[in-house]
Amino acid sequence: MRQKIITLILWAISVSAYAQQNGTLLKSQLPKIYIDEEISLHFLSPEPIQYVDISTDNMIGDIPLESVFRVKAIRDSVSNLNGYNKSLGVVTIIGQKFIAQYDLWYAHDERQLKTQIEILPINTNPLEVGKIPMSDQELRYFSIEAFKEKKKDKITKSSQYGVTGQVNRIYTVDDYIFLDISFTNKTNLKFDLDQLRFKIEDKRIIKATNVQSIEIEPEYQLFTPKSFEKKYRNIYVFKKFTFPNSKVFTIELSESQISGRTLSLEIKYADLLAADTL
């Protein structure tokens, strides 16, 4: 009997290894979860959900929160099952970095029913081969760590119209760049933020008539304020980028008025190369 059990275990391991080596996943390998028409099942994701798929019309689902997927069996579809176990279909959940699949079965036995399932790493596969990008949750964690730092290197500083801006510090984590930027308003007029733009531009040349500019969007920012009265500080995150010495990385702050105030900061490539690590 013991030998038979060992043989079965080895067989299961070999089947699983074969499937992984061939980049496939069998339905029989999916976690089996039981649901019915009376109880909603909630999948809790460790990161924002980007996409879901319900393979049959036997179930209905939605995303009430960015990290929660809710699914329920449709009464008309399961009314003729008389409480017997039957697969209702496969649910696929895709986050920023993972894909997870579950085989949902119908059962009217409350002892088998769950109300929530946490999506665990063991039931997921990475979306990208090789370097896996950070999720928003991870970017937020490192941004908060950067924000906690009190030391300021004052890498670059500029003042205009009573507003002073400076880049306090630059950090790197894997393939990401974290910019700690702050602004101080020395006037009595509240500064209504229009936008903060980030660009790679040619270095300022006197009487230049043709300046090339490439705009770069942040992957993440810690705060999203609409205005500030005296002080404003934020962390902006970018995927790693490079540029030649003939160009600079500019930060442009503008106010949301017709004659609004503007301010520009410039970062040299050498400053990025000297970034600290979090």
Secondary structure, DSSP 8 states (H G I E B T S, - for coil): -HHHHHHHHHHHHHHHHHHHHTT---GGGS-EEEE-SSS-EEEE-SS---EEEE-STTEEEEEEETTEEEEEE-HHHHTTSTT--EEEEEEEEE-SSEEEEEEEEE---TTT--SEEE--GGGEEESSSSS----HHHHHHHHHHHHH-------EEEEETTEEEEEEEEEEETTEEEEEEEEEE-SSS-EEEEEEEEEEEE---TT-----EEE---SEES---SEESSEEEEEEEEE-----TTEEEEEEEEESSTT--EEEEEE-HHHHHT-EE-
